[in-house]
Amino acid sequence: MSTFELSVADCPWFRDRLNSRPDMFRPCIDLHQGQVKQIVGGTMQADGTAQTNYASDRPSSWFADLYRRDELFGGHIVMLGPGNERAAREALAAFPGGMQLGGGITSDNAASYLDAGASHVIVTSWLFERTHFLPERLKLLATKIGRSRLVVDLSCRRQQDGYRVASDRWRTLTDLRLTSRTLESIGQFCSEFLIHAVDVEGRRQGVDLELVRQLPELCPLPVTYAGGARSLEDLRLVHREGRGKVNLTIGSALDIFGGTGLSYDEAVAFNHSLL
């Protein structure tokens, strides 16, 4: 059996998730211009500026160490543009093997981030040439590092014909639709999906419930949803409407990122309540 013919059950990451403690709340470290920030989805411009909800005076390693101490595995570090390499590697060193890393990932640099301590790399815009999806790049990356270390980000916007994937800092709407056929095809070459609801990302106005409800049916692999979460009730809502199959990332609403909707300790306690 070739690497690309492996079933979901043969994926080491999937087996680990089945056998490990529940971790529905997934933490994040978003890096912009070398600093931990929370920005509003889709507002990054070509010059690197973005609408910012929060900028921390703490280093990335502080957040990574916090997640390590609370055993919050499977969260993601995202490099939003250039100038984040050092901060990303400091976070990986603080929680080796505990967090995924995305932002500018290609077949040329993916292995170096795994060597630096990333549990997985997250690939997104490199899989597209303008609006077109390039499956050969996905296959190349899976061949180089193994599908068990690869997460595909299919962040999307709602359109009349459903959800379409957005790339290039979420500003370019591609021709790739979020369907079960799409995810099954891509799922042959990765171990997990990360899906941001770009229309609500960073706005703290509630999750895209329609998308959350679709994900258990669409995704053949573990999936983490991000976008709009603002309270403990959103954690409960995603857990219920996602039928226990959808993990949730919360950023701007958390008190550790200047939010007032949900304390970090409450989110950690919710994970413990699932035991």
C-alpha positions as CSV (number, residue, x, y, z in Angstrom):
1,M,0.0,0.0,0.0
2,S,1.4,3.4,-1.0
3,T,1.6,6.4,1.3
4,F,-1.4,8.0,-0.5
5,E,-3.6,4.9,-0.3
6,L,-3.6,4.9,3.5
7,S,-6.9,5.0,5.2
8,V,-7.8,7.5,7.9
9,A,-7.5,4.8,10.5
10,D,-3.9,4.2,9.4
11,C,-2.9,7.8,10.1
12,P,-0.8,7.9,13.4
13,W,-2.1,11.4,14.2
14,F,-5.7,10.2,13.9
15,R,-5.1,7.2,16.1
16,D,-3.4,9.4,18.7
17,R,-6.5,11.7,18.7
18,L,-8.8,8.8,19.2
19,N,-6.8,7.5,22.2
20,S,-5.9,10.8,23.9
21,R,-7.8,13.1,26.3
22,P,-10.4,15.4,24.7
23,D,-9.0,18.7,23.5
24,M,-11.9,20.4,21.8
25,F,-10.5,23.9,22.8
26,R,-7.4,24.5,20.7
27,P,-5.1,27.4,21.5
28,C,-3.4,29.7,19.1
29,I,-0.5,32.1,18.7
30,D,-0.9,34.5,15.8
31,L,2.3,36.4,14.9
32,H,2.3,39.6,13.0
33,Q,5.5,41.7,12.5
34,G,7.2,39.5,15.2
35,Q,4.6,40.2,17.9
36,V,1.8,38.1,19.3
37,K,-1.4,39.7,18.0
38,Q,-5.1,39.1,17.2
39,I,-6.2,40.6,13.9
40,V,-9.5,40.8,12.1
41,G,-9.7,38.2,9.4
42,G,-9.1,39.3,5.8
43,T,-7.8,42.8,6.7
44,M,-4.1,42.2,6.0
45,Q,-2.9,44.4,3.2
46,A,0.0,43.9,0.7
47,D,2.2,46.3,2.8
48,G,1.7,44.0,5.9
49,T,-0.7,46.3,7.8
50,A,-3.9,44.9,9.3
51,Q,-6.8,45.8,11.6
52,T,-5.6,44.7,15.1
53,N,-7.8,43.6,18.0
54,Y,-4.9,43.1,20.4
55,A,-1.1,43.3,20.5
56,S,0.8,41.6,23.4
57,D,3.9,42.7,25.2
58,R,4.6,39.1,26.1
59,P,6.8,36.9,23.9
60,S,5.4,34.0,21.9
61,S,7.3,31.6,24.2
62,W,5.2,32.8,27.1
63,F,2.0,31.6,25.5
64,A,3.5,28.4,24.2
65,D,4.8,27.6,27.7
66,L,1.3,28.3,29.1
67,Y,-0.2,25.8,26.7
68,R,2.5,23.3,27.5
69,R,1.8,23.5,31.3
70,D,-1.9,23.0,30.7
71,E,-1.3,20.2,28.2
72,L,-3.2,21.9,25.4
73,F,-1.9,19.9,22.4
74,G,-2.9,20.6,18.8
75,G,-3.0,24.4,18.8
76,H,-1.5,26.4,16.0
77,I,1.1,29.1,15.5
78,V,0.5,31.2,12.4
79,M,3.0,33.5,10.9
80,L,1.0,36.4,9.3
81,G,3.5,37.8,6.8
82,P,7.3,38.3,7.1
83,G,9.3,39.1,10.2
84,N,7.9,36.3,12.4
85,E,10.5,33.5,12.0
86,R,12.3,34.2,15.3
87,A,9.1,34.4,17.3
88,A,7.8,31.2,15.7
89,R,10.9,29.2,16.5
90,E,10.9,30.5,20.1
91,A,7.3,29.3,20.6
92,L,8.2,25.9,19.1
93,A,11.1,25.6,21.4
94,A,8.9,26.3,24.4
95,F,6.5,23.6,23.5
96,P,8.3,21.1,21.3
97,G,6.0,18.6,19.6
98,G,2.9,20.4,21.0
99,M,1.9,22.9,18.4
100,Q,1.3,23.1,14.6
101,L,2.9,25.9,12.6
102,G,1.6,27.7,9.5
103,G,2.2,30.7,7.4
104,G,4.4,30.6,4.3
105,I,4.9,26.9,4.4
106,T,6.2,25.3,1.2
107,S,7.9,22.0,0.3
108,D,11.3,23.8,0.7
109,N,10.9,24.9,4.3
110,A,8.4,22.5,5.9
111,A,10.9,20.0,7.2
112,S,12.9,22.7,8.9
113,Y,9.9,23.7,11.1
114,L,9.3,20.1,12.0
115,D,12.9,19.8,13.0
116,A,12.4,23.0,15.1
117,G,9.7,21.4,17.1
118,A,6.4,21.7,15.2
119,S,4.2,18.7,15.6
120,H,2.7,19.5,12.1
121,V,3.0,22.1,9.5
122,I,-0.1,23.9,8.1
123,V,-0.1,24.7,4.4
124,T,-2.5,27.0,2.7
125,S,-1.7,29.7,0.0
126,W,1.2,27.7,-1.5
127,L,-1.3,25.2,-2.7
128,F,-2.8,27.8,-5.0
129,E,-1.7,29.7,-8.1
130,R,-3.8,32.8,-8.0
131,T,-7.3,31.2,-7.9
132,H,-6.4,27.7,-8.9
133,F,-5.7,24.7,-6.6
134,L,-2.5,22.8,-7.4
135,P,-2.9,19.2,-6.2
136,E,0.6,18.3,-7.4
137,R,2.0,20.6,-4.7
138,L,0.0,18.9,-2.0
139,K,1.3,15.5,-3.2
140,L,4.9,16.8,-3.3
141,L,4.7,18.1,0.3
142,A,3.1,14.9,1.6
143,T,5.8,12.9,-0.1
144,K,8.5,15.0,1.5
145,I,7.3,15.1,5.1
146,G,4.6,12.4,5.3
147,R,0.9,13.0,5.5
148,S,0.8,12.4,9.2
149,R,2.7,15.7,9.8
150,L,0.6,17.8,7.4
151,V,-2.5,19.9,8.1
152,V,-4.3,21.7,5.3
153,D,-5.9,25.1,5.9
154,L,-9.0,25.5,3.9
155,S,-10.2,28.8,5.3
156,C,-13.2,30.0,3.5
157,R,-15.8,32.6,2.7
158,R,-19.6,32.1,2.3
159,Q,-20.8,32.5,-1.3
160,Q,-24.1,31.9,-3.0
161,D,-22.9,28.4,-4.1
162,G,-21.6,27.5,-0.7
163,Y,-18.2,28.0,0.9
164,R,-15.2,28.9,-1.2
165,V,-11.6,28.7,0.0
166,A,-9.7,32.0,0.3
167,S,-5.9,32.3,0.0
168,D,-3.2,35.0,0.0
169,R,-4.0,36.5,3.4
170,W,-7.6,35.5,2.8
171,R,-8.0,38.2,0.2
172,T,-8.2,36.0,-2.9
173,L,-11.3,33.9,-3.5
174,T,-10.3,30.6,-5.2
175,D,-12.2,28.2,-7.4
176,L,-12.1,25.5,-4.7
177,R,-15.4,24.8,-3.0
178,L,-15.8,23.2,0.4
179,T,-17.5,20.0,-0.4
180,S,-17.2,16.4,0.8
181,R,-15.6,15.4,-2.5
182,T,-13.0,18.1,-2.1
183,L,-12.1,17.2,1.4
184,E,-12.0,13.5,0.7
185,S,-9.6,14.1,-2.1
186,I,-7.3,16.4,-0.2
187,G,-7.6,14.2,2.9
188,Q,-5.6,11.5,1.2
189,F,-2.5,13.6,1.6
190,C,-2.9,15.2,5.1
191,S,-3.9,14.2,8.6
192,E,-6.1,17.1,9.7
193,F,-7.9,20.2,8.4
194,L,-7.9,23.8,9.8
195,I,-10.8,25.9,8.6
196,H,-11.2,29.5,9.4
197,A,-14.6,31.2,8.8
198,V,-13.0,34.3,7.3
199,D,-16.2,36.4,7.3
200,V,-16.4,36.2,11.1
201,E,-12.7,35.7,12.1
202,G,-11.5,38.1,14.8
203,R,-14.9,39.9,15.0
204,R,-16.1,38.3,18.3
205,Q,-19.7,38.2,17.0
206,G,-20.3,34.5,17.2
207,V,-19.3,31.4,15.1
208,D,-20.6,30.6,11.6
209,L,-23.0,28.0,12.8
210,E,-24.0,26.8,9.3
211,L,-20.4,26.0,8.6
212,V,-19.9,24.3,12.0
213,R,-22.9,22.1,11.3
214,Q,-21.6,21.0,7.9
215,L,-18.1,20.1,9.0
216,P,-18.8,16.7,10.6
217,E,-20.4,15.6,7.3
218,L,-17.8,17.2,5.0
219,C,-14.5,16.2,6.8
220,P,-13.2,12.7,6.8
221,L,-10.4,13.7,9.2
222,P,-10.1,15.6,12.5
223,V,-10.9,19.3,11.9
224,T,-10.4,22.5,13.8
225,Y,-12.8,25.4,13.2
226,A,-11.7,29.0,13.9
227,G,-13.7,32.3,13.7
228,G,-16.0,34.4,15.8
229,A,-16.0,32.5,19.0
230,R,-16.8,34.9,21.9
231,S,-17.9,33.0,25.0
232,L,-18.1,29.7,26.9
233,E,-21.5,29.2,25.3
234,D,-19.8,29.1,21.9
235,L,-17.6,26.2,23.1
236,R,-20.7,24.4,24.2
237,L,-22.5,25.2,20.9
238,V,-19.7,24.0,18.7
239,H,-19.3,20.9,20.7
240,R,-23.0,20.1,20.4
241,E,-23.6,21.2,16.8
242,G,-20.4,19.7,15.6
243,R,-21.4,16.5,17.3
244,G,-18.2,16.3,19.3
245,K,-16.2,16.1,16.0
246,V,-15.1,19.7,15.6
247,N,-12.4,21.4,17.6
248,L,-12.6,25.1,18.2
249,T,-9.9,27.8,18.3
250,I,-10.7,30.9,20.3
251,G,-8.5,34.0,20.1
252,S,-9.7,37.5,20.4
253,A,-12.4,36.8,23.0
254,L,-9.9,35.2,25.5
255,D,-8.7,37.3,28.4
256,I,-5.0,36.4,27.7
257,F,-5.5,38.3,24.4
258,G,-7.3,41.3,25.9
259,G,-10.8,39.9,25.4
260,T,-13.7,40.0,27.9
261,G,-15.9,37.2,26.6
262,L,-14.1,34.2,28.0
263,S,-11.3,33.5,30.5
264,Y,-8.5,31.2,29.4
265,D,-9.0,29.2,32.6
266,E,-12.7,28.6,31.7
267,A,-11.7,27.3,28.3
268,V,-9.1,24.9,29.8
269,A,-11.7,23.7,32.3
270,F,-14.1,23.0,29.5
271,N,-11.6,20.5,28.0
272,H,-11.3,18.9,31.4
273,S,-15.0,18.6,31.7
274,L,-15.0,16.3,28.6
275,L,-12.9,13.7,30.3
